[in-house]
Amino acid sequence: MDAALAAFGQAVEMDPQLVQAWTMMIRIHSALGDTKAALKTANAALKANPDNIGLYLMKADLSEY
């Protein structure tokens, strides 16, 4: 999981508009039980992609916990 997070992290550094990589990072943090990191990542993703509805929905799902 750490290697995947690092790889996806590199991808979004190179291209912050890569929503699929942001989504995978959010899902990995969530799967690891780290809701705080998942929310932080969702916020960063939304800052880079403010018009992406899917990211807002993911953040809303995380906020329910």
TITORZA-246039 format. One record per atom (N, C-alpha, C, CB): residue in three letters; z, y, x; atom name. Coordinates in steps of 0.02 Angstrom, whole numbers, plus 50000, padded with zeros to 5 digits. Atoms other than C-alpha are relative to their C-alpha. Glycine has a CB too. Layout:
N
<site residuo="Ala" pz="Z" py="Y" px="X" atomo="CA"/>
...
end
This chain:
65
<site residuo="Met" pz="50000" py="49940" px="50041" atomo="N"/>
<site residuo="Met" pz="50000" py="50000" px="50000" atomo="CA"/>
<site residuo="Met" pz="50000" py="50063" px="50044" atomo="C"/>
<site residuo="Met" pz="50061" py="50000" px="49953" atomo="CB"/>
<site residuo="Asp" pz="49997" py="49941" px="49956" atomo="N"/>
<site residuo="Asp" pz="50040" py="50119" px="50143" atomo="CA"/>
<site residuo="Asp" pz="49931" py="50015" px="50030" atomo="C"/>
<site residuo="Asp" pz="50051" py="49988" px="50056" atomo="CB"/>
<site residuo="Ala" pz="50067" py="49990" px="49972" atomo="N"/>
<site residuo="Ala" pz="49868" py="50092" px="50219" atomo="CA"/>
<site residuo="Ala" pz="49953" py="50028" px="49948" atomo="C"/>
<site residuo="Ala" pz="49973" py="49933" px="50028" atomo="CB"/>
<site residuo="Ala" pz="50043" py="49974" px="50053" atomo="N"/>
<site residuo="Ala" pz="49784" py="50123" px="50053" atomo="CA"/>
<site residuo="Ala" pz="50016" py="50073" px="49986" atomo="C"/>
<site residuo="Ala" pz="50010" py="49958" px="49935" atomo="CB"/>
<site residuo="Leu" pz="49981" py="49930" px="50010" atomo="N"/>
<site residuo="Leu" pz="49883" py="50284" px="50027" atomo="CA"/>
<site residuo="Leu" pz="49973" py="50044" px="50056" atomo="C"/>
<site residuo="Leu" pz="50076" py="50007" px="49995" atomo="CB"/>
<site residuo="Ala" pz="50025" py="49962" px="49943" atomo="N"/>
<site residuo="Ala" pz="49835" py="50341" px="50201" atomo="CA"/>
<site residuo="Ala" pz="49924" py="50010" px="49995" atomo="C"/>
<site residuo="Ala" pz="50018" py="49966" px="50066" atomo="CB"/>
<site residuo="Ala" pz="50073" py="49996" px="50006" atomo="N"/>
<site residuo="Ala" pz="49651" py="50302" px="50172" atomo="CA"/>
<site residuo="Ala" pz="49979" py="50048" px="49945" atomo="C"/>
<site residuo="Ala" pz="49970" py="49931" px="49988" atomo="CB"/>
<site residuo="Phe" pz="50016" py="49955" px="50055" atomo="N"/>
<site residuo="Phe" pz="49645" py="50389" px="50004" atomo="CA"/>
<site residuo="Phe" pz="50020" py="50072" px="50016" atomo="C"/>
<site residuo="Phe" pz="50034" py="49977" px="49935" atomo="CB"/>
<site residuo="Gly" pz="49978" py="49934" px="49978" atomo="N"/>
<site residuo="Gly" pz="49743" py="50534" px="50078" atomo="CA"/>
<site residuo="Gly" pz="49949" py="50033" px="50046" atomo="C"/>
<site residuo="Gly" pz="50066" py="49996" px="50035" atomo="CB"/>
<site residuo="Gln" pz="50053" py="49974" px="49956" atomo="N"/>
<site residuo="Gln" pz="49611" py="50554" px="50213" atomo="CA"/>
<site residuo="Gln" pz="49939" py="50020" px="49959" atomo="C"/>
<site residuo="Gln" pz="49980" py="49948" px="50052" atomo="CB"/>
<site residuo="Ala" pz="50059" py="49986" px="50041" atomo="N"/>
<site residuo="Ala" pz="49475" py="50548" px="50081" atomo="CA"/>
<site residuo="Ala" pz="50007" py="50066" px="49964" atomo="C"/>
<site residuo="Ala" pz="49989" py="49944" px="49949" atomo="CB"/>
<site residuo="Val" pz="49992" py="49937" px="50037" atomo="N"/>
<site residuo="Val" pz="49550" py="50691" px="49980" atomo="CA"/>
<site residuo="Val" pz="50006" py="50060" px="50047" atomo="C"/>
<site residuo="Val" pz="50060" py="49996" px="49954" atomo="CB"/>
<site residuo="Glu" pz="50001" py="49946" px="49951" atomo="N"/>
<site residuo="Glu" pz="49576" py="50793" px="50138" atomo="CA"/>
<site residuo="Glu" pz="49929" py="50020" px="50016" atomo="C"/>
<site residuo="Glu" pz="50037" py="49979" px="50065" atomo="CB"/>
<site residuo="Met" pz="50070" py="49986" px="49985" atomo="N"/>
<site residuo="Met" pz="49391" py="50777" px="50173" atomo="CA"/>
<site residuo="Met" pz="49963" py="50028" px="49939" atomo="C"/>
<site residuo="Met" pz="49965" py="49936" px="50023" atomo="CB"/>
<site residuo="Asp" pz="50032" py="49977" px="50061" atomo="N"/>
<site residuo="Asp" pz="49341" py="50805" px="49991" atomo="CA"/>
<site residuo="Asp" pz="50051" py="50004" px="49944" atomo="C"/>
<site residuo="Asp" pz="49941" py="49953" px="49980" atomo="CB"/>
<site residuo="Pro" pz="49948" py="49993" px="50051" atomo="N"/>
<site residuo="Pro" pz="49476" py="50874" px="49874" atomo="CA"/>
<site residuo="Pro" pz="49974" py="49989" px="49929" atomo="C"/>
<site residuo="Pro" pz="50031" py="50068" px="50005" atomo="CB"/>
<site residuo="Gln" pz="50029" py="50011" px="50066" atomo="N"/>
<site residuo="Gln" pz="49356" py="50852" px="49728" atomo="CA"/>
<site residuo="Gln" pz="49992" py="49926" px="49983" atomo="C"/>
<site residuo="Gln" pz="49932" py="50035" px="49995" atomo="CB"/>
<site residuo="Leu" pz="50008" py="50072" px="50010" atomo="N"/>
<site residuo="Leu" pz="49361" py="50662" px="49746" atomo="CA"/>
<site residuo="Leu" pz="50056" py="49974" px="49954" atomo="C"/>
<site residuo="Leu" pz="50002" py="49963" px="50068" atomo="CB"/>
<site residuo="Val" pz="49950" py="50016" px="50050" atomo="N"/>
<site residuo="Val" pz="49456" py="50627" px="49586" atomo="CA"/>
<site residuo="Val" pz="50020" py="49926" px="50002" atomo="C"/>
<site residuo="Val" pz="49975" py="50018" px="49930" atomo="CB"/>
<site residuo="Gln" pz="49985" py="50071" px="49998" atomo="N"/>
<site residuo="Gln" pz="49444" py="50438" px="49605" atomo="CA"/>
<site residuo="Gln" pz="50054" py="49985" px="50052" atomo="C"/>
<site residuo="Gln" pz="49937" py="49959" px="50014" atomo="CB"/>
<site residuo="Ala" pz="49950" py="50011" px="49948" atomo="N"/>
<site residuo="Ala" pz="49545" py="50445" px="49766" atomo="CA"/>
<site residuo="Ala" pz="50068" py="50027" px="49978" atomo="C"/>
<site residuo="Ala" pz="49978" py="50034" px="50066" atomo="CB"/>
<site residuo="Trp" pz="49937" py="49973" px="50026" atomo="N"/>
<site residuo="Trp" pz="49676" py="50558" px="49688" atomo="CA"/>
<site residuo="Trp" pz="50031" py="49951" px="49949" atomo="C"/>
<site residuo="Trp" pz="49989" py="50070" px="49967" atomo="CB"/>
<site residuo="Thr" pz="49977" py="50046" px="50052" atomo="N"/>
<site residuo="Thr" pz="49687" py="50438" px="49541" atomo="CA"/>
<site residuo="Thr" pz="50032" py="49937" px="50030" atomo="C"/>
<site residuo="Thr" pz="49943" py="49980" px="49955" atomo="CB"/>
<site residuo="Met" pz="49972" py="50060" px="49968" atomo="N"/>
<site residuo="Met" pz="49715" py="50288" px="49654" atomo="CA"/>
<site residuo="Met" pz="50067" py="50015" px="50034" atomo="C"/>
<site residuo="Met" pz="49950" py="49972" px="50051" atomo="CB"/>
<site residuo="Met" pz="49937" py="49981" px="49968" atomo="N"/>
<site residuo="Met" pz="49851" py="50380" px="49751" atomo="CA"/>
<site residuo="Met" pz="50056" py="50005" px="49948" atomo="C"/>
<site residuo="Met" pz="49993" py="50066" px="50039" atomo="CB"/>
<site residuo="Ile" pz="49951" py="49993" px="50054" atomo="N"/>
<site residuo="Ile" pz="49940" py="50423" px="49588" atomo="CA"/>
<site residuo="Ile" pz="50021" py="49931" px="49976" atomo="C"/>
<site residuo="Ile" pz="49972" py="50042" px="49942" atomo="CB"/>
<site residuo="Arg" pz="49985" py="50068" px="50025" atomo="N"/>
<site residuo="Arg" pz="49927" py="50242" px="49529" atomo="CA"/>
<site residuo="Arg" pz="50041" py="49960" px="50051" atomo="C"/>
<site residuo="Arg" pz="49935" py="49963" px="49986" atomo="CB"/>
<site residuo="Ile" pz="49961" py="50037" px="49949" atomo="N"/>
<site residuo="Ile" pz="49992" py="50173" px="49694" atomo="CA"/>
<site residuo="Ile" pz="50072" py="50024" px="50001" atomo="C"/>
<site residuo="Ile" pz="49968" py="50010" px="50070" atomo="CB"/>
<site residuo="His" pz="49931" py="49974" px="50002" atomo="N"/>
<site residuo="His" pz="50143" py="50288" px="49694" atomo="CA"/>
<site residuo="His" pz="50037" py="49975" px="49939" atomo="C"/>
<site residuo="His" pz="50000" py="50078" px="50002" atomo="CB"/>
<site residuo="Ser" pz="49969" py="50023" px="50062" atomo="N"/>
<site residuo="Ser" pz="50177" py="50241" px="49514" atomo="CA"/>
<site residuo="Ser" pz="50016" py="49925" px="50004" atomo="C"/>
<site residuo="Ser" pz="49953" py="50013" px="49941" atomo="CB"/>
<site residuo="Ala" pz="49988" py="50072" px="49994" atomo="N"/>
<site residuo="Ala" pz="50160" py="50054" px="49551" atomo="CA"/>
<site residuo="Ala" pz="50058" py="49985" px="50046" atomo="C"/>
<site residuo="Ala" pz="49937" py="49966" px="50026" atomo="CB"/>
<site residuo="Leu" pz="49944" py="50008" px="49954" atomo="N"/>
<site residuo="Leu" pz="50285" py="50074" px="49692" atomo="CA"/>
<site residuo="Leu" pz="50066" py="50026" px="49970" atomo="C"/>
<site residuo="Leu" pz="49986" py="50036" px="50066" atomo="CB"/>
<site residuo="Gly" pz="49940" py="49974" px="50033" atomo="N"/>
<site residuo="Gly" pz="50406" py="50154" px="49569" atomo="CA"/>
<site residuo="Gly" pz="50020" py="50069" px="50022" atomo="C"/>
<site residuo="Gly" pz="50057" py="49954" px="50011" atomo="CB"/>
<site residuo="Asp" pz="49985" py="49933" px="49974" atomo="N"/>
<site residuo="Asp" pz="50398" py="50325" px="49652" atomo="CA"/>
<site residuo="Asp" pz="49968" py="50053" px="49955" atomo="C"/>
<site residuo="Asp" pz="49975" py="50007" px="50074" atomo="CB"/>
<site residuo="Thr" pz="50027" py="49952" px="50049" atomo="N"/>
<site residuo="Thr" pz="50369" py="50436" px="49500" atomo="CA"/>
<site residuo="Thr" pz="49998" py="50070" px="50028" atomo="C"/>
<site residuo="Thr" pz="50042" py="49998" px="49936" atomo="CB"/>
<site residuo="Lys" pz="49999" py="49933" px="49970" atomo="N"/>
<site residuo="Lys" pz="50417" py="50591" px="49598" atomo="CA"/>
<site residuo="Lys" pz="49939" py="50012" px="50043" atomo="C"/>
<site residuo="Lys" pz="50065" py="50011" px="50041" atomo="CB"/>
<site residuo="Ala" pz="50059" py="49995" px="49958" atomo="N"/>
<site residuo="Ala" pz="50279" py="50560" px="49726" atomo="CA"/>
<site residuo="Ala" pz="49936" py="49999" px="49958" atomo="C"/>
<site residuo="Ala" pz="49998" py="49944" px="50052" atomo="CB"/>
<site residuo="Ala" pz="50058" py="50002" px="50044" atomo="N"/>
<site residuo="Ala" pz="50157" py="50517" px="49587" atomo="CA"/>
<site residuo="Ala" pz="49988" py="50067" px="49966" atomo="C"/>
<site residuo="Ala" pz="50009" py="49945" px="49946" atomo="CB"/>
<site residuo="Leu" pz="50006" py="49934" px="50031" atomo="N"/>
<site residuo="Leu" pz="50193" py="50682" px="49499" atomo="CA"/>
<site residuo="Leu" pz="49979" py="50053" px="50050" atomo="C"/>
<site residuo="Leu" pz="50066" py="50020" px="49967" atomo="CB"/>
<site residuo="Lys" pz="50019" py="49953" px="49947" atomo="N"/>
<site residuo="Lys" pz="50180" py="50778" px="49662" atomo="CA"/>
<site residuo="Lys" pz="49925" py="49993" px="50015" atomo="C"/>
<site residuo="Lys" pz="50042" py="49989" px="50063" atomo="CB"/>
<site residuo="Thr" pz="50071" py="50012" px="49986" atomo="N"/>
<site residuo="Thr" pz="50011" py="50697" px="49695" atomo="CA"/>
<site residuo="Thr" pz="49957" py="50024" px="49942" atomo="C"/>
<site residuo="Thr" pz="49988" py="49925" px="50013" atomo="CB"/>
<site residuo="Ala" pz="50037" py="49977" px="50059" atomo="N"/>
<site residuo="Ala" pz="49954" py="50732" px="49517" atomo="CA"/>
<site residuo="Ala" pz="49994" py="50076" px="50000" atomo="C"/>
<site residuo="Ala" pz="50034" py="49977" px="49935" atomo="CB"/>
<site residuo="Asn" pz="50002" py="49927" px="49997" atomo="N"/>
<site residuo="Asn" pz="49999" py="50915" px="49538" atomo="CA"/>
<site residuo="Asn" pz="49951" py="50025" px="50053" atomo="C"/>
<site residuo="Asn" pz="50070" py="50028" px="50015" atomo="CB"/>
<site residuo="Ala" pz="50047" py="49982" px="49947" atomo="N"/>
<site residuo="Ala" pz="49902" py="50925" px="49702" atomo="CA"/>
<site residuo="Ala" pz="49928" py="49986" px="49977" atomo="C"/>
<site residuo="Ala" pz="50015" py="49961" px="50065" atomo="CB"/>
<site residuo="Ala" pz="50066" py="50017" px="50025" atomo="N"/>
<site residuo="Ala" pz="49754" py="50839" px="49619" atomo="CA"/>
<site residuo="Ala" pz="49976" py="50051" px="49950" atomo="C"/>
<site residuo="Ala" pz="50000" py="49930" px="49968" atomo="CB"/>
<site residuo="Leu" pz="50019" py="49950" px="50050" atomo="N"/>
<site residuo="Leu" pz="49756" py="50961" px="49475" atomo="CA"/>
<site residuo="Leu" pz="49987" py="50069" px="50031" atomo="C"/>
<site residuo="Leu" pz="50056" py="50006" px="49947" atomo="CB"/>
<site residuo="Lys" pz="50013" py="49937" px="49966" atomo="N"/>
<site residuo="Lys" pz="49765" py="51108" px="49593" atomo="CA"/>
<site residuo="Lys" pz="49929" py="50001" px="50028" atomo="C"/>
<site residuo="Lys" pz="50052" py="50011" px="50057" atomo="CB"/>
<site residuo="Ala" pz="50068" py="50005" px="49971" atomo="N"/>
<site residuo="Ala" pz="49604" py="51047" px="49675" atomo="CA"/>
<site residuo="Ala" pz="49947" py="49989" px="49946" atomo="C"/>
<site residuo="Ala" pz="49998" py="49943" px="50050" atomo="CB"/>
<site residuo="Asn" pz="50047" py="50017" px="50054" atomo="N"/>
<site residuo="Asn" pz="49525" py="50993" px="49509" atomo="CA"/>
<site residuo="Asn" pz="50028" py="50021" px="49933" atomo="C"/>
<site residuo="Asn" pz="49986" py="49924" px="50000" atomo="CB"/>
<site residuo="Pro" pz="49965" py="49976" px="50060" atomo="N"/>
<site residuo="Pro" pz="49595" py="51104" px="49371" atomo="CA"/>
<site residuo="Pro" pz="49966" py="49985" px="49934" atomo="C"/>
<site residuo="Pro" pz="50010" py="50073" px="50006" atomo="CB"/>
<site residuo="Asp" pz="50037" py="50014" px="50062" atomo="N"/>
<site residuo="Asp" pz="49462" py="51056" px="49244" atomo="CA"/>
<site residuo="Asp" pz="49996" py="49926" px="49982" atomo="C"/>
<site residuo="Asp" pz="49931" py="50029" px="50004" atomo="CB"/>
<site residuo="Asn" pz="50005" py="50071" px="50012" atomo="N"/>
<site residuo="Asn" pz="49488" py="50868" px="49252" atomo="CA"/>
<site residuo="Asn" pz="50051" py="49976" px="49949" atomo="C"/>
<site residuo="Asn" pz="50009" py="49962" px="50067" atomo="CB"/>
<site residuo="Ile" pz="49956" py="50021" px="50055" atomo="N"/>
<site residuo="Ile" pz="49559" py="50805" px="49088" atomo="CA"/>
<site residuo="Ile" pz="50037" py="49935" px="50018" atomo="C"/>
<site residuo="Ile" pz="49959" py="49991" px="49936" atomo="CB"/>
<site residuo="Gly" pz="49969" py="50063" px="49983" atomo="N"/>
<site residuo="Gly" pz="49593" py="50631" px="49157" atomo="CA"/>
<site residuo="Gly" pz="50063" py="50008" px="50042" atomo="C"/>
<site residuo="Gly" pz="49952" py="49957" px="50038" atomo="CB"/>
<site residuo="Leu" pz="49941" py="49987" px="49958" atomo="N"/>
<site residuo="Leu" pz="49714" py="50700" px="49286" atomo="CA"/>
<site residuo="Leu" pz="50057" py="50028" px="49958" atomo="C"/>
<site residuo="Leu" pz="49983" py="50049" px="50057" atomo="CB"/>
<site residuo="Tyr" pz="49948" py="49974" px="50045" atomo="N"/>
<site residuo="Tyr" pz="49807" py="50797" px="49151" atomo="CA"/>
<site residuo="Tyr" pz="50032" py="49943" px="49960" atomo="C"/>
<site residuo="Tyr" pz="49972" py="50053" px="49953" atomo="CB"/>
<site residuo="Leu" pz="49974" py="50057" px="50039" atomo="N"/>
<site residuo="Leu" pz="49823" py="50637" px="49049" atomo="CA"/>
<site residuo="Leu" pz="50044" py="49955" px="50043" atomo="C"/>
<site residuo="Leu" pz="49942" py="49960" px="49971" atomo="CB"/>
<site residuo="Met" pz="49959" py="50040" px="49955" atomo="N"/>
<site residuo="Met" pz="49888" py="50540" px="49199" atomo="CA"/>
<site residuo="Met" pz="50068" py="50034" px="50012" atomo="C"/>
<site residuo="Met" pz="49965" py="49989" px="50068" atomo="CB"/>
<site residuo="Lys" pz="49937" py="49963" px="49988" atomo="N"/>
<site residuo="Lys" pz="50017" py="50676" px="49233" atomo="CA"/>
<site residuo="Lys" pz="50045" py="49996" px="49938" atomo="C"/>
<site residuo="Lys" pz="49986" py="50074" px="50018" atomo="CB"/>
<site residuo="Ala" pz="49961" py="50005" px="50061" atomo="N"/>
<site residuo="Ala" pz="50071" py="50673" px="49051" atomo="CA"/>
<site residuo="Ala" pz="50032" py="49932" px="49993" atomo="C"/>
<site residuo="Ala" pz="49955" py="50015" px="49939" atomo="CB"/>
<site residuo="Asp" pz="49971" py="50067" px="50003" atomo="N"/>
<site residuo="Asp" pz="50095" py="50485" px="49058" atomo="CA"/>
<site residuo="Asp" pz="50059" py="49993" px="50047" atomo="C"/>
<site residuo="Asp" pz="49947" py="49947" px="50016" atomo="CB"/>
<site residuo="Leu" pz="49946" py="50004" px="49951" atomo="N"/>
<site residuo="Leu" pz="50203" py="50504" px="49213" atomo="CA"/>
<site residuo="Leu" pz="50061" py="50039" px="49976" atomo="C"/>
<site residuo="Leu" pz="49977" py="50026" px="50067" atomo="CB"/>
<site residuo="Ser" pz="49946" py="49956" px="50021" atomo="N"/>
<site residuo="Ser" pz="50306" py="50642" px="49134" atomo="CA"/>
<site residuo="Ser" pz="50042" py="49969" px="49944" atomo="C"/>
<site residuo="Ser" pz="49972" py="50067" px="49976" atomo="CB"/>
<site residuo="Glu" pz="49963" py="50033" px="50054" atomo="N"/>
<site residuo="Glu" pz="50359" py="50526" px="48993" atomo="CA"/>
<site residuo="Glu" pz="50058" py="49959" px="50025" atomo="C"/>
<site residuo="Glu" pz="49953" py="49956" px="49960" atomo="CB"/>
<site residuo="Tyr" pz="49947" py="50043" px="49973" atomo="N"/>
<site residuo="Tyr" pz="50469" py="50425" px="49110" atomo="CA"/>
<site residuo="Tyr" pz="50058" py="50038" px="50024" atomo="C"/>
<site residuo="Tyr" pz="49974" py="49958" px="50056" atomo="CB"/>
end
